[in-house]
Each structure stands twice: as C-alpha cells, then as structure tokens.
Amino acid sequence: FTIRGYAEKQGEVEEYLQCKVSAGKTNKTVCEVHMTANIVKPMMEISTSSISYIYSYEKGVAMTPQVAPLTLRNLMDLHLEFSLRTQTPFRVDRPDWNLAPNETTTVNVVFDPGYKAEKLSHTVKNKLNVLYNDMPHRDAIDLAAEVNYPNLKLSTERVNFGAVLVDTTQRVSLTLTNVSKVDCVYEWLFDDREEAAAMDGTKKKKELAAARLGTSQVYDILPIRGLLKPGESEVVEASFYAHAGQRLNTTAVCSVEGGPTYELALMSEASTIKYNIDNPVVNFGHQLYERACEKEFKLENTGRVGFHFSLNLTSLQRKSVLEIRPAEGFLNANEKVTFKMKITPGIPDKIYEKFYVQVAHFEPEEIVVVGEGVCPTVQMSLPHIYDLEGVYEGFLE
C-alpha cells in the first residue's frame, strides 16, 4: 500500500488505520497501522529580501545584462524541492532546484536593461517567487531596476508660425529640459521628406517643383546642438524665413545621443499685408462752433498677416480741434478697428485738416477731415431809415 497525506497546518499529526477482512458474518482484523508525522513548513535561508539594479547610459560602453547573486540554504532535515519564477526583464540562470538538508547554493538573478526598444528612463518592479513542490507556502524576493537614458522634455511639440510677411523672419522660442539623471547631448535635424507646397495654383507642376525651396533655406533652429546636465534647461529659437508664395509644414527632429528622438512639428506660410480704409474723407458738414460732434472710420485687415498701425497727427494745423482714438494698435487677420473722431470747431470758420494712418511698413494713408463751424444768426426784414450819407438811423415807424 502507498499512503499519501496532506496537511494545511504544521504540527504533530497522528492517524490509525485498520485493515479488516469480512467473510460471511465474520470480521477479522488483518493488521493495524499507527501513523505519526511532524508537519513542518519549508525553511530556507535567503541571503536577501530584495535586489536592486541601476543602469545608466555611458557613451562607448556596451549595454550588458546585470547579474546579482542570490544565496539559498536548506534549513530543514528533509530534501527541499522548489522552483524560482519571475517575469521579463528579470530571469534566473536555473529555475528548478532540489537541496539536501543544510545544502547551500547560489542563483544568478539577471536583469536585462535593453528589454525595451524605446530609450526612455523608467523603473520596473517585480518579484522572484519561490514555489515549493507539494507545499502551499511560498517565499518572494522583491526585484527593482532603475534605467537611466538621456531624456529631454520639450515645452511644446508644435510650433505654428502662422502667416508671415514675405521677406521677413518670424521667431518662436521653446525650452529644452534634461529630465534624466545623465548628460544629454542633442542635435537638431530636419525631416526633408516633407516638401514645400507653393500657393500659386496657376503655375504648372514643373514650375512649382522648380520654385520649391529646401527646408534648411526656410527654417532654422539655434542652437543646433548642445549639452545639458541633469536638471538643466536651455531656450531654443526656431525661425521661419518667408519666401513669396511659400507654405511649408515639416518636422524638426531632436536626436539625443544614446536616447530617443523628439519631433517638433513646424507649420507656416508666407503672405502679404492687405488692408482697407472705408472712409478716407470724413465730412462733418456744418456744426455749431461751440459744440463737439463725433464721426468714425474703419481700418480692416483683409489679409492673413497681422500688422501694427498708428496715427500721425503732426500735420494738424489746429490740434485742439480734432481728437482721435485709438492712437495705435495691432490687427490680426480679418480683424478691424473703428476710429472715433470728435471735432470741436471753436470758432465759426471752415475746417480742413488732414492726418495719416501708418500701416506696417507701407506709405502712410492720408485721411482728410472737412467741415465748418457756424454760429446762430438772424436776418430781419423790417424797413430801415438811413441818413443822406447812408448811415443807419433807426426803424421806420
């Protein structure tokens, strides 16, 4: 007979077994077995309860698996069979063991820092489980690894220059920060797979292709390369030079030595300033000379490029007569501004004044203001008496 037992608790266990033979009305005991057992939990001495690894990138140093020894000793008076189980990126050089009483062995616990293709700094945690054969009890060793690659953080992943005036340069600043624990050596490159798309739809395709400009002639990033210590930041300036009829969406790639690449989307187009003034001649007509009167005119940005504007009032002959606001400002695409004009003639006389609206770099636009200040008058039709010399003497009675 083979007798197998199972116990959920440790301690002394005692059992009695009887083997009987029955023949008709006769029962006869053939044998009796008295069984005792001392149930113990597996006892193994483990050299450490946790294992830590640290990998930091070094230029010119090959990445290799890191090995940590783990010593195990069987403290029982029985043979101890067990298995070691863990998950990627950790492994052991031998998973299954059978130790004699008081036997000691060493297991190599291996960590592979290159288990991920993307080179991003991170930490990974897992457990090395000790599973004992035919026993519910198990032990565990904590595994932790820190992986340090040179990593950057960009303050933005997209720069939209918008519509830029032809033959001018638009600049936008962004910040690079070293968020890793190792030095970052970086360099900017342009993805030339995306080409310029000219906006003039009347040209033929061959003419368009000939007119297209390379990315390096349109975009620039400074500094183009650099080194950042852990925690350091640097301001980088991206610039776009607007060529006539040019629209270009491309990608600037920041390549980090030993680390990942970062993409910065660049979008822009070249355009011209267009605007309209609805009323270049403002006629106030006849106004009482001592009273103020208001009129207005509008300046509208009809293009895609924003511009500054200002008023030049130096040509006014009587500056106290005319008041205009606003004196300056900025108009984005499709915006308009309304100028409020207030005139106070002051004397009964004709008014002819002019001033100028300065839009960006264009020639000033002349605005003419005309009107006339008048005073109340009465004309009487009563007959008058004049002397021989024509001098008024009074009314005729």
C-alpha positions in Angstrom: 0.0 0.0 0.0 1.1 3.6 -0.6 -0.2 6.1 1.8 -0.1 9.8 1.0 -1.1 12.6 3.4 -1.8 16.3 3.1 -1.9 18.9 5.9 -2.8 22.6 5.9 -1.2 23.3 9.3 2.1 22.5 10.7 2.5 20.4 13.8 2.2 16.7 15.0 -0.3 14.6 13.1 -1.5 11.1 14.3 -3.7 8.6 12.5 -4.8 4.9 13.0 -5.6 2.6 10.1 -7.1 -0.9 10.4 -7.3 -3.5 7.6 -10.2 -5.9 8.1 -11.4 -9.0 6.2 -15.1 -9.9 6.2 -16.2 -13.4 5.4 -19.9 -14.0 5.9 -20.7 -13.0 9.5 -17.1 -13.0 10.5 -14.9 -9.8 10.6 -11.3 -10.3 11.2 -8.6 -7.6 11.7 -5.7 -8.4 9.5 -3.4 -5.5 10.5 -3.3 -2.2 12.3 -1.2 0.8 11.4 -0.3 3.6 13.7 0.9 6.6 11.7 2.5 9.8 13.0 4.0 12.7 11.2 5.6 16.0 12.1 4.3 18.6 9.6 6.8 21.5 9.1 6.8 24.4 6.7 9.7 24.7 4.4 12.6 26.6 5.9 15.1 28.1 3.6 17.6 30.8 4.4 17.6 33.5 1.7 20.5 35.9 1.6 18.4 39.0 0.9 14.7 40.0 0.7 15.2 42.4 -2.2 17.6 43.0 -5.1 18.1 46.4 -6.9 19.7 47.2 -10.2 20.7 50.6 -11.7 21.6 51.1 -15.4 22.8 54.5 -16.6 23.8 55.2 -20.2 27.5 55.8 -20.9 28.9 56.7 -24.3 31.1 53.9 -25.8 30.1 51.4 -23.1 28.1 48.4 -24.3 24.9 47.6 -22.7 25.1 44.2 -21.0 22.8 42.2 -18.6 23.3 42.8 -14.9 23.7 39.8 -12.6 23.1 39.7 -8.9 23.9 36.5 -6.9 21.3 35.1 -4.5 22.3 32.5 -1.9 19.8 29.9 -0.7 20.3 27.4 2.1 18.0 24.5 3.1 17.5 24.7 6.9 15.3 21.6 7.0 16.2 18.0 7.8 14.5 17.0 4.6 15.2 17.4 0.9 13.7 20.6 -0.4 12.4 20.8 -3.9 11.4 24.2 -5.3 11.2 26.4 -8.4 12.2 30.0 -9.0 9.8 32.0 -11.1 9.8 35.7 -12.3 8.9 37.8 -15.4 10.7 39.8 -18.0 13.1 41.8 -17.8 14.3 39.6 -14.9 15.3 35.9 -15.1 17.4 33.3 -13.2 20.1 31.1 -14.7 18.5 27.9 -13.2 14.8 27.7 -12.3 14.4 24.3 -10.6 16.3 23.0 -7.5 16.5 20.1 -5.1 18.6 20.9 -2.0 19.7 18.3 0.6 19.5 19.2 4.3 21.8 22.1 5.1 22.9 22.4 1.5 23.7 25.8 0.1 23.5 27.1 -3.5 23.9 30.3 -5.4 21.4 31.5 -8.0 22.2 34.3 -10.5 19.3 36.7 -10.9 19.7 38.6 -14.2 18.3 41.9 -15.3 18.3 42.9 -19.0 18.2 46.8 -19.2 17.7 46.7 -23.0 14.4 44.8 -22.9 12.5 47.9 -24.3 13.2 49.3 -27.7 12.3 52.9 -26.7 15.1 54.5 -24.8 13.1 56.2 -22.1 14.1 56.4 -18.4 11.9 54.3 -16.1 11.8 52.0 -13.2 10.5 48.4 -13.2 9.5 46.3 -10.3 8.7 42.6 -10.0 9.0 39.6 -7.7 11.1 36.5 -7.7 8.7 33.8 -6.3 10.0 30.7 -4.6 7.5 27.9 -5.2 7.9 24.7 -3.1 6.9 21.4 -4.6 3.7 19.9 -3.0 3.6 22.8 -0.4 1.2 25.8 -0.4 3.8 28.0 1.3 5.9 30.3 -0.9 8.5 33.0 -0.5 9.2 36.1 -2.6 12.2 38.4 -3.2 11.4 41.9 -4.4 13.1 42.9 -7.6 13.5 46.6 -8.7 15.5 48.2 -11.5 16.2 51.8 -12.5 17.0 52.5 -16.1 18.5 55.9 -16.9 18.7 57.1 -20.5 19.4 60.7 -21.6 15.9 62.2 -21.9 14.7 65.6 -22.8 11.4 67.4 -22.3 10.2 70.0 -24.9 8.0 72.8 -23.7 5.9 72.3 -26.9 5.7 69.7 -29.6 4.2 72.0 -32.2 5.2 75.5 -33.5 2.8 77.3 -35.7 4.3 80.5 -37.1 1.1 81.4 -38.8 1.1 83.7 -41.8 4.4 85.6 -42.0 5.1 88.7 -44.1 7.1 87.9 -47.2 10.9 88.5 -46.9 10.7 88.7 -43.1 11.7 86.3 -40.4 9.4 85.1 -37.6 11.0 83.6 -34.4 9.5 81.4 -31.7 11.2 80.3 -28.5 10.8 76.9 -26.8 12.6 75.3 -23.8 14.5 72.0 -23.7 14.9 70.5 -20.2 17.1 67.5 -19.3 14.7 65.4 -17.2 17.1 62.4 -16.8 20.0 61.6 -14.4 22.6 61.5 -17.2 24.1 64.2 -19.5 22.1 64.9 -22.7 23.9 65.6 -25.9 21.4 66.7 -28.6 21.4 67.8 -32.2 18.6 69.2 -34.4 17.9 67.8 -37.9 15.1 68.5 -40.4 12.9 65.9 -42.0 13.3 66.7 -45.7 10.7 64.1 -46.7 8.0 66.9 -46.5 8.5 69.5 -49.2 7.2 73.0 -49.7 3.8 73.4 -51.3 3.5 76.7 -53.3 0.2 78.5 -53.1 0.0 79.9 -56.6 -2.4 77.5 -58.3 -1.9 79.0 -61.8 1.6 77.6 -62.2 2.3 74.2 -63.7 3.6 71.4 -61.6 7.1 71.5 -63.1 7.3 75.2 -62.4 6.1 74.6 -58.8 8.7 71.9 -58.3 11.4 74.2 -59.5 10.3 77.0 -57.3 10.2 74.9 -54.1 12.9 75.6 -51.5 14.7 73.2 -49.3 13.8 73.1 -45.6 17.1 74.5 -44.5 16.5 77.6 -46.6 13.2 78.3 -44.8 13.6 77.0 -41.3 16.4 77.3 -38.7 16.8 76.2 -35.1 19.5 77.7 -32.8 21.5 76.4 -31.1 21.5 73.4 -33.4 23.3 71.2 -30.9 24.3 71.3 -27.2 24.8 69.5 -23.9 22.5 69.7 -20.9 23.4 68.4 -17.5 20.7 66.7 -15.4 18.0 69.2 -14.5 19.4 72.0 -16.8 17.2 73.9 -19.3 18.0 75.8 -22.4 16.0 78.2 -24.6 16.0 77.2 -28.3 14.8 79.6 -31.0 13.0 78.3 -34.1 12.8 80.7 -37.0 11.0 80.8 -40.3 12.1 83.0 -43.3 9.1 83.7 -45.5 9.7 83.4 -49.3 7.0 84.6 -51.7 4.2 82.0 -52.3 5.6 79.5 -49.8 3.7 77.2 -47.5 5.7 74.6 -45.6 4.8 72.0 -43.0 7.8 70.0 -41.8 9.2 68.2 -38.8 12.4 69.1 -36.9 13.9 66.1 -35.2 15.9 66.4 -32.0 18.3 63.5 -31.8 19.7 62.6 -28.4 22.9 60.7 -28.2 22.1 57.3 -26.6 18.5 58.3 -26.1 15.3 58.7 -28.1 14.4 61.2 -30.8 11.9 64.0 -30.3 9.8 65.5 -33.1 8.8 69.2 -33.3 6.1 69.9 -35.9 6.7 73.2 -37.8 3.9 75.0 -39.7 4.0 78.3 -41.6 3.1 80.2 -44.7 4.3 83.3 -46.4 1.8 86.1 -47.2 1.4 89.8 -47.8 -0.3 92.5 -45.8 -3.7 93.6 -47.2 -6.0 96.2 -45.6 -8.8 98.6 -46.4 -9.8 102.0 -45.1 -13.6 102.6 -45.6 -13.7 106.4 -45.5 -10.6 108.4 -46.3 -12.5 111.7 -46.4 -14.6 112.5 -43.3 -17.1 115.3 -43.8 -18.6 116.8 -40.6 -20.7 119.3 -42.5 -22.0 122.4 -40.7 -21.6 122.2 -36.9 -22.2 124.8 -34.2 -18.8 126.2 -33.4 -19.0 125.7 -29.6 -20.3 122.1 -29.7 -18.5 118.8 -30.2 -19.5 116.3 -32.9 -18.4 112.7 -33.4 -17.9 110.6 -36.6 -15.9 107.4 -37.3 -14.0 105.5 -39.9 -12.7 101.9 -40.0 -9.4 100.1 -40.8 -9.8 96.4 -41.7 -7.1 93.7 -42.1 -8.3 91.8 -45.2 -5.1 89.6 -45.4 -3.6 86.8 -43.4 -0.7 88.7 -41.9 -1.2 90.7 -38.7 0.2 94.3 -38.6 0.8 97.3 -36.4 -0.9 100.6 -37.1 -0.5 104.1 -35.6 -1.8 107.6 -36.2 0.5 110.5 -37.3 -1.2 113.8 -36.2 1.8 116.1 -36.7 0.2 117.7 -39.8 -2.8 119.0 -37.9 -2.9 122.8 -38.0 -5.3 123.2 -35.1 -4.6 120.2 -32.8 -7.2 121.3 -30.3 -10.0 121.0 -32.9 -9.7 117.2 -33.5 -9.5 114.3 -31.1 -9.0 110.7 -32.4 -8.7 107.3 -30.7 -7.2 104.7 -30.6 -3.8 106.2 -31.5 -2.2 102.8 -32.2 -2.7 99.1 -32.1 -2.4 95.7 -33.7 -4.8 93.9 -36.1 -4.8 90.2 -36.6 -6.1 88.6 -39.8 -9.7 89.5 -40.6 -9.9 92.0 -37.7 -11.0 95.6 -37.9 -10.7 98.7 -35.7 -13.1 101.7 -35.5 -11.5 105.1 -35.1 -13.7 107.5 -33.1 -13.2 111.2 -34.2 -14.5 114.1 -32.2 -14.3 117.6 -33.6 -14.9 121.0 -31.8 -14.7 123.9 -34.3 -14.1 126.6 -31.6 -14.7 129.4 -34.0 -17.2 130.0 -36.8 -14.9 129.0 -39.7 -14.2 126.4 -42.2 -12.2 123.3 -41.2 -9.8 121.5 -43.4 -7.4 119.1 -41.6 -5.5 116.0 -42.6 -3.6 113.3 -40.7 -2.1 109.9 -41.6 -2.6 106.3 -40.7 0.6 104.3 -40.7 0.1 100.6 -41.5 3.2 98.4 -41.0 6.0 99.5 -43.5 3.6 100.9 -46.1 3.4 104.6 -47.2 1.1 106.5 -44.7 -2.6 106.7 -45.8 -3.9 110.3 -45.8 -7.2 111.0 -44.0 -8.9 114.3 -44.8 -11.3 116.0 -42.4 -13.6 118.8 -43.6 -16.4 120.7 -42.0 -17.5 124.2 -41.0 -18.1 125.8 -37.6 -21.1 128.1 -37.7 -22.9 130.4 -35.2 -26.7 131.2 -34.9 -27.7 134.4 -37.0 -31.0 136.2 -37.6 -31.9 138.2 -40.7 -34.6 140.8 -40.1 -36.9 142.1 -42.9 -38.1 145.4 -41.1 -37.7 148.7 -43.1 -34.7 150.9 -42.0 -34.0 154.7 -42.0 -30.7 155.9 -43.4 -29.4 159.5 -43.5 -28.1 161.2 -46.6 -24.7 159.6 -46.1 -26.2 156.1 -45.8 -25.8 155.7 -42.1 -28.5 153.7 -40.3 -30.7 155.9 -38.0 -33.4 153.5 -36.8 -36.6 151.7 -37.7 -39.4 153.3 -39.7 -42.4 153.9 -37.5 
